[in-house]
Amino acid sequence: MNEKIRVPQNNYFNRSFKDLLYRFFGSQIYPQKFKEINFAYLFNLPSITRSRNELKIRINEDIENFKWDKDFINAIENRKKQINTQLQKEGYNLQNFSLSLSWRLVIGLGASHPQETSMTLHHIYGIPYIPGSALKGVTRHWAVLKFAEEMSKSENIKFEKAIEKVSKALENGEKMDLKIEDLEFNQLIEIFGTQKQQGKVIFFDAYPVGEIKLKIDIMNPHYPKYYSEGQPPADWQNPVPIKFLTIENTKFSFYLASKTEDDPNKNLLNIAEKLLLEALKDYGIGAKTSLGYGIFTEGQVK
């Protein structure tokens, strides 16, 4: 298997930048040099071509060959553990668990990027990760869906209306007499907080553990002029394949925390952990969850 990465030497890069690329990388990067390079730099080096007087900027497909140094990934995880140990000494409750992707994941696909498609990379380490804000958001949304389903049944209203009512109540901190098994709606207000009240559970960024596997994927809009120019979707329009980078069959570690003074029995922390596990396994996180992306499992990485 050829794991080299070709470095784009586009005519559209200015000369000084092209000279810099060639001096440090040459025309291609070999695996033994991967540990010396921050992946974020490679991800932001697109392939640029011109066709019919139209400039096309595409992802460099070779970057799926990039392999991170295992010691580097382990060092990040060890540093995270050291921070959490210190937090416990400072009076925080900690919970952590690991899950593996059942298939693929892409976070930040629609973010602004010159290559049309993007991916969230850590601003220092240059590795794919899941921001804590995304984890908190998907857990909150999952909880809203659970209570909306209960409200829809108990009040005999449409599910969409129930989602609106539950979401608004949670956002404004309005208490509701709703309960699912041992979980009370009012506990969600304490966990996630409101516009005026800080949540009592902290959702930390989730980092990959062990090998990070990258894979180029493709989406193929069949009616490009419908999306870009507002024309009716018609069969005579040519599909325009768009390639994007994903993470495949990779293990992640997740951490949650709460202050001991706010949650002495770890009740809120345990509830948050349960909801996050359910959301990751049954709902998914990131882009394209309806197609099976972003779903996690407790099974071993393939």
N, C-alpha and C positions, 0 to 999 in steps of 0.2 A: 504493500500500500504506500503510495506517494504522499507523505505528510508535509512536504514543503509548501510554503506559501509564497506565491508570486507577489511582488510589490508593484502596484500600478505605477507606470512611468508615463503618465498622460501628458500630452502636449499642452493641456489646459492648466497644469500646475506651473507657477512661475519658475524661472530658471534656478533661482537660489534654493527654492524648496526642493526641486528635482535633484539638485546637486547634494543637498543634505540627505535626502532619502538614499541616494546611491552610495554616499560615503558611509552611512551607518548600516544600511541593510543590503545594498547591492540590488540585483534584480530579483532575488528570492531569498527567503529566510529558511534556514534548516532547523530541524527540531532541537538540536543541541543549543540553539540560541534563544529558544522560546522563553527560558527562565530570565533572560536579560531584558525582555520587552514587556511593557504594559499593554495588555490586549486592547485597551480602549483606543490606543493610537492606530492599531491595525484596523479596528472596526470603523474608524472615521476616515479611512483611506479608500474612497470608492473607485470603481472602474468607470471612466468617462469616455464616451464615444460620440460621434456625430453621424447621424443618418438623415438624409434628405433635409439638410440644413437645420436639423433639430438635435439639440444637445441632450444626450441620455446619460443619466447618472445611475449606476446600478451597484449593488453590493458585490464585493470581491468574494466570489464563492469559495476561494481557497481557505478563507479564515475558519471554516468548519474543521480544518485540520489542526488547529491550535490546541496544544496540550499544556495545561498548567503544571508547574513543578509541585509534586505532592508535598514536599516540605513546606512550601509557601502556603498551600491550602491548610495544612495542619497547624501552621503557626497562627493563622487567622483564627481558627477554631480554639486553639489554646489561649489566645489572647482574650477571646470572648469569655471563656470559662474563668479566667483570672478576674475579669471585670465583674462577673456575676458573683464570684466568691467575695469580692470586696463589697458588693451591694448587700449581700447577706449580713456581713459584719456591720453595715450601716443601718440595719433594721428593715430589710426588705425580704418578703417571701419570694421564692423563685420556683418556677416550674419549667421543665424543658422536655422535649421529645423530638424524635427524628422520624421523618416520613420520606418515602421515595416516590418519584414521579411514576405514574403508571404508563405514561407515554411522553408527551412533550409539553413544554411551557414557554410562554413568551410574555414578559412583562414590559410595558412601555412601547408596544408595537406602533401605536399611533402618535407617539411623541414627535416633535419637530426634529427633522433630520434630513440632510441633503440627499440621502439614498432612498427617500420615500418611506422606508420602514426603519424602525429603530428598535432598541432593546435597552432596558435599564441596566447600566453598569455602575459599579461602585466608583465614586469619584476619586478614590485613592488607590484601592487595590486593583481596579479594572476588571473585576469579576462580576458575572451575573448574580443578582441577589433579589430578594423580595423585600421591599421597604416595609417597615413596621406600620406605616400609615395604610398601606394596601391590605395588610393582614387585619388590622383593626376594622377597616372599611368592609371587607368581605364578611367578617364575623358579625358585625353589626347588621349587615344586610340579611345574612342568613337568619339571625334572630328575629328580624322584622318579618321575614317570610313565615317563620314558624308561628309567631303570634297572630299574624294576619290570617293564616289558615284556621286557627282556633277561633278568632273573632268572626270569620266568615261563616263558620258552622253554627256558632252559638247565637249570633244575631241575624242569621239568614240574609246576609248581604253579599254583594259581588266581591270576589277576591281582590280585584283591583282597588275597589273602594276601601276594603279593609287594610290593604297595604298603605294607602294614603293616610288613613286615620292613625294607624300604629306608628308609622314613620314620623308623622307630625307630632304625636304625643311624646315620642322618645326625644325628638329634637328639642322640644320646648320643656321637657321635664315634667310633663303632666302625668300624674299617677293614674293607673287604670287597674281595675279589678280583674286581671287576667292571669291565668296560671296554667302551665303545661307541666304535668307531673310535679316535680319538686321545684320547678323554676317559675318565679314570679316576675311579672313584667317590670315591677318597680326595681328589681335588682339590676335590670339592664341599664336603668338611669344611673345607678351607682357605678357600674362597670365602665360604660362608655362616656358618661358625662353629657352635658348639654352646652348650649351657647354661653351659659352663665356659671356652669359648674364643671370642675375638672373631673375626669374619669379616674377611678381608683385602681384600674389595672393598666399596666404598661405593656404594649406590644413592641417587642424589639425586632430589628431587621433579621431576616432569616438568610443564612449563608449556606452554600453548598458544602458538603462533607465528602471527602475522598475525591474521586475522579469527576471532573465536569465534562460532560459529553455534549458537543455542539452538533447541530444538524441544520443544513439549509432546507427550507421548506418553500412551498409555492402556493400562491393564490392566483386565481385566473378569472378576473372580471370579464364576463362575456359581453357586457354592454358598456364599454368605457365612455362613450359619448353621452350616455344617459347620466352617468355620475359626474362627468367633468363639464358637460355643456348643456345638460338639461334636455337633450333630445329624447324622443320616445325609445324605449328598448326594442331593438329590432335585430333580426337574425343576420342582416348583412354587415353588422359591425364586427370587426375583428377582435378576438380576445387579446388582452395584453397581459401576459404572465408577469407577476411581480414576485420576486424571490425575497425571502426574509430569513433571519437567523433565529433558531430556537434552541432550547436546552432539552436534552432527551435522556430519559432513564437515569436521572441524577438524584442523589440523596441530599436532603436539606435538614438543618437543625433549627428548631423553633424555641424561643424563650419568651416567657411571660413573667411579670413581677407585680407585686402590690406591696404597699407599706404595711408593716405589721400593725401599726396603730390604727390603720383604716380597715384592716381585714385580718383580725387576730387569729381566726380559725381557718384562714385560707379559703373561705367559702366562695367569695367572689372570684378568686383566682381559679378555683376548681371549675366553676361554672364557665368562665371565659375559656379555659383550656378545652372543656367538653364541646363548647360551641365552635371553637376554631377547628378542632379535629373533624367535627361533622361537616363544616363548611369546606374544608380542604378535600375531604373524601367524597362528599356527595354533591357538592356544587362546583367547586373548582375556583381558581384564581387566575387573573390575567386575561389576555385576549383569547377569543375563540373557544370559550368553555363549552358552548353548545355543540362543538365538534369534537369534544373529548380532550381538549388541551387543559392544562392546569389542574388535573385531577391527581390526587396523591393516594398512596396506599401504604399499608404497614409491611408489605412484602419486601423481599430483597430486590436490589437493583439488578436489572437484567444485564 
